[in-house]
Amino acid sequence: MTGSGSKSIGVIGAGAFGVALACAAARAGRHVSLWGRDAQAMAVLAETRRPPRLDGLALPEAIHPTADLAEAARADALILAVPTQALRDVCGRLAGMVAANLPLILAAKGIERSSGEFVSQIATEILPGCVPAVLSGPGFAADIAKAYPTALTLACADGSLGERLARLIGSPTFRLYHTDDLRGVEIGGAAKNVLAIAAGIAAGRGFGESTVAALLARSFAELTRFGLAFGARPETLAGLSGLGDLILTGTSSRSRNRRFGEELGKGIGLETAIADVGLAEGVWTAPILADMARKRHVDMPIAAAVSDLVAGKASIDQAIKQLLSRPPRAE
């Protein structure tokens, strides 16, 4: 990809976040193919121009909804807006359709449960000719879709390509800061989901805002230790994709991970909480994050407590008691 003139974007995944990113790309002047696997739903969307998960939004004219994956894959760059646990399957379906050296912007935040791989590793494994970039940071789908000023981080090991991709889909209301610290951005996006569940548990339990603030501060310390152990840069972890996303996800009731934690904190069972809120990405990520931390000898007691809770190894009261009984230490 050379320059950022009149380029086409294929967005794979027509959920709320995929639609939001399609809107952002359209506002940047791009022609957008928006792919969803449900042919009937995509036909309805093409006719009504009203995404069901984003009330009041009308799709820009530059967005073309389609259920034809090959059509979307013919774009100059692809945005993969599918959950982490579905990414391998989607990349497999794209194999043979995409051109060599095609830029892939990955919008998933998590670690694959079956392999322990980050999203860029999955994409590179299944689509070795493509160039992965990761888009992450504090941005809710509705805010991006409505063009509220939002800032995210776009990471690519090829710094020059990352800068071009940021210009390709960025705009005055969708500011993209570029970096080559791919792993740091991936770690922030994955870890914050787990840690936001803990913040939700504290809120759901009825603890005060002081408790939640302390928990988030210590959560950021855990995220930082984990990131440094995997080679992330401190400034990345303290930026939009790390601290910024942790603040948003850990404090807002619009965050699925936060809401899921609140349900658990109120004493609602795991299966009921999933039924009420939907499956939060942090539920999948917690066990593998805690396991990776143990193997690297990284102290992550909050993440470990969330892992034990979602695995049924500890109750809320047991997890809280264990955290509060830890000996005092230097900050």
Order of alpha helices (4+ residues) and beta strands (2+ residues): beta-alpha-beta-alpha-beta-alpha-beta-alpha-beta-alpha-beta-alpha-beta-alpha-beta-alpha-alpha-alpha-alpha-alpha-alpha-alpha-alpha-alpha
